[in-house]
Amino acid sequence: MVTNRFTRESRLLTPSQFQNVFKKPLRFGSSHITVLVSPNKSDQKRLGLAIAKKRVKLAVQRNRIKRQIRESFRLTLPMLPNIDMVIMVKSGADKLENEQIRQQLEKIWRKIIQRHN
């Protein structure tokens, strides 16, 4: 059985890794989610989350959104190109149902995959 685990190697961990994405990103987005994408030199697809308290006040809501994003990323991993990405949410994201978050992410993943093929 093949598992697409969300491992330490799949994450942006250091401020410099985040900074590389913020320098010259390609932007993809939906009404509540913005994804900044930057090519990387490694053979990894890496995800960073920047869910601001200013946008999503309650920790329980921030954590729910992060879980949805990580799970969607994990399921889409085999199709994504080798890129670093930082996902941010806009105000009101905490009002979305899990399914709505998933649908917005799927649209963004499709755009990213099309752009990099």
C-alpha positions in Angstrom: 0.0 0.0 0.0 1.4 3.4 -1.0 0.9 6.1 1.5 1.6 9.8 0.8 2.6 10.7 4.3 2.9 14.3 5.3 6.5 14.0 6.6 9.0 16.5 8.0 10.5 16.6 4.5 7.1 17.8 3.1 7.1 20.9 5.2 8.8 24.3 5.0 10.5 24.6 8.4 12.8 27.5 8.6 12.2 31.3 8.1 14.6 31.3 5.2 12.6 28.6 3.4 9.5 30.7 3.8 11.4 33.8 2.7 12.4 32.1 -0.6 8.7 31.6 -1.4 7.8 35.1 -0.4 10.5 36.7 -2.6 9.1 36.0 -6.1 6.0 33.8 -5.8 3.5 32.8 -8.4 0.1 33.4 -6.9 -2.9 31.2 -7.0 -6.0 31.8 -5.1 -9.7 31.5 -4.5 -12.2 33.6 -2.5 -10.7 32.6 0.9 -7.3 31.0 0.2 -4.1 32.3 -1.4 -1.3 30.0 -2.4 2.2 31.4 -3.1 4.3 29.0 -5.2 8.0 29.0 -5.9 10.1 26.4 -7.7 12.6 24.5 -5.5 15.9 22.8 -6.2 15.0 19.6 -4.3 12.9 16.7 -5.5 10.4 17.5 -2.8 7.0 19.2 -2.8 6.9 21.3 0.4 4.1 23.0 2.1 4.2 25.9 4.6 1.1 27.3 6.4 0.7 30.9 7.4 -2.7 31.1 9.0 -2.8 34.5 10.8 -4.6 35.0 14.1 -5.7 38.3 12.6 -7.7 36.4 9.9 -8.9 33.4 12.0 -9.3 34.4 15.6 -9.9 31.1 17.3 -7.2 28.5 17.6 -9.6 25.6 17.1 -10.7 27.1 13.8 -7.0 27.7 12.7 -6.2 24.2 13.5 -9.2 22.8 11.6 -8.2 24.8 8.5 -4.6 23.6 8.8 -5.8 20.0 9.1 -7.9 20.4 5.9 -5.1 21.9 4.0 -2.5 19.3 5.1 -4.9 16.4 4.2 -5.7 17.9 0.8 -2.0 18.5 0.1 -1.2 14.9 1.1 -3.8 13.5 -1.2 -2.7 15.7 -4.1 1.0 15.1 -3.5 1.7 12.6 -6.4 0.3 15.0 -9.0 2.0 18.2 -7.8 5.3 19.5 -9.4 8.4 19.9 -7.2 7.6 23.3 -5.6 7.6 25.1 -2.3 4.3 26.7 -1.4 2.9 28.8 1.4 -0.8 28.8 2.0 -2.5 31.8 3.6 -6.2 32.4 4.3 -8.3 35.5 4.0 -10.8 36.8 6.6 -13.9 34.7 6.7 -12.1 31.4 6.0 -13.2 30.2 9.5 -16.9 30.4 8.3 -16.3 27.8 5.6 -17.3 24.2 6.0 -14.6 21.6 5.6 -16.0 20.6 2.2 -15.9 24.2 0.9 -12.2 24.4 2.0 -11.5 21.2 0.2 -13.2 22.3 -3.0 -11.3 25.6 -3.1 -8.0 23.8 -2.6 -8.8 21.3 -5.3 -9.4 24.1 -7.8 -6.1 25.7 -6.8 -4.2 22.4 -7.1 -5.6 21.9 -10.6 -4.4 25.4 -11.6 -0.9 24.8 -10.2 -0.7 21.4 -11.9 -1.8 22.9 -15.3 0.6 25.8 -14.9 3.6 23.5 -14.3 2.9 20.9 -17.0 
